[in-house]
Amino acid sequence: MTTHWMTKTFWLAAPLALGACLMSAPAAAQDLKFSIPVPLSGPLAVTGQAQQLGWQHAIDYINKNGGIRGRKIDASYYDDEYKVELGVAGFKKAAADGNLTFAAGDGTPFVRAISPENNERYKVLMANTGASSDLIDVAKYKYHFLVGPTYSDMIGLLFKHIKAQGAATPPKVAIVYSASEFGRDPLDNARTMAKTMGINIVLEEETKFTGVDVTAHAIKLRNAKPDYVIFHGYAGNIWPEIAKLAREYGVKAPFMGTLFGSHPDVVSGIGAAVDGYLGTVSVELALKDRQEPMLKVIDGYLKTWTAKPYTGYANIGYMQSWATAMILREVIGRAIDAGKPLNGDTLMAEINALKNWDSGGIFGTPISFEKQRIPYGVIYRYSWPNGQFTVTPVGGFQKTE
C-alpha cells in the first residue's frame, strides 16, 4: 500500500520543509509526540493545507519558547485525503510507535471510526476540525475535545441573529447543504430550533459536495422566496457558484454560512454578489494591527506565508490549529506541573477544568469547556465598502444557547 506520510509536494513548500525537519530529527525521550493528519489533497485541500501550516507555525512558536515545561513537541504530519481509512491507519501507526500524547483528526467520520478502539485500548487525547453535533456525547467520545461550537450551535447563532432583526412575520429561511455527513449534520436540530424560535424553513436543498451544475439549485432558491439563505457543509466549493447565480436570478435574501464556508479567502473571491454575507466561526480571523498578545504573534507568522498574499485576515483552518495547539500547551503544562501522567484521562480532566481561560485573543472572550466543547462563536460580516474587502464582527463573541 502506498504510504501517505509526507510523500507529496504542495504549494506551502517552505512550511513543509519545517515539518520535515521536525520529523527527521530523532525524538528525545522527553519530547511530546503529536500525530496530525490533514487533507492536503482532495475536496478539503484548501482547508487542510492551511491547517498544516497553522500547526507548523504554532509548534515552531511553542518549541522556540521553551516547549511545554521544557519538553519539545515532535509532530508527524500525513495526508489522509479526507478518507477515513487513511486517518485510522495513520492513527494506529502513530499509536503503535508508542508514547503518543495527542492525535488530531480532520473530520468527524474519522473520529467516529477510531473512538471505540481509542476509548478501550489507546486512550489518547484527540481533537478534530469537524464540529458534528454528536461530539458533545462525552461517553461516546471520551477522549475527544472540540475547539469551538458544534454545527448545530452555529446554526443556532444564525437563527438568533435572524430573530434579533425583529421581523413582524416569521422569517423565511432556506438551508442549502452538501450531500455529506458534514452537510446533513445540523438539519434535525435546525428544524427543532426553527419551530421553537418561530422561524419558517421554506427550503432544504441538498447539493453534491463537488462538481455539479448549480442551475437547478439557484432556481429553487428563487422560487422559495426566502428572507435568508444559509449555506452549510462546504469549504470553497459549490456554494459560491450557487450564490452568484442566485443573485443573477433575482434572489435578494442575505446569504449566511457556517465555519468552513466562511474562509475570508473564499468569500472575498466571490465578490459583490455576496456583499454582506454573515458567517459564524469559532476563532478570531482579523489579525492586522491587533494588540492582543497571541494575535500579534500569529499575525507575525501569517506574514511569513509567502505562498499567500497577506491580507490581515487568517484562514479558519490556520487559526483552528493555533487554537488547538495553545490549548494543548496549557493543559499539558498543567498536567506536568501536577506530576500527572500524560494520558487521555489526565489531559481530558485538565481540558474540562479550564474555566474562563484567556487565550491571548484567539477566542474573543475567556472560554470554558462544556461537554468537551467550547460553546462560543462569533458572526462576521464580509463586505466591500468602497470596493475594499472587510471582515468585521457583528456583536462580538457570544455563548451558544
Secondary structure, DSSP 8 states (H G I E B T S, - for coil): ----SS-S--S-HHHHHHHHHHHHS---TT-EEEEEEE--SSTTHHHHHHHHHHHHHHHHHHHHTTTBTTB-EEEEEEE-TT-HHHHHHHHHHHHHTS-EEEEEESSHHHHHHHHHHIIIII--EEEES---GGGG-TTTTTTEEBSS--HHHHHHHHHHHHHHT--SS--EEEEEEESSHHHHTTHHHHHHHHHHHT-EEEEEEEE-SSS---HHHHHHHHHH--SEEEEES-SSSSHHHHHHHHHHTT--S-EEE-GGG--HHHHHHH-GGGTTEEEEESS--B-TT--SHHHHHHHHHHTT-TTS---SB--HHHHHHHHHHHHHHHHHHHHHHTT---SHHHHHHHHHH--SB--TTSSSS-B--BTTB--EEEEEEEE-GGG--EEEEEEEEEE--
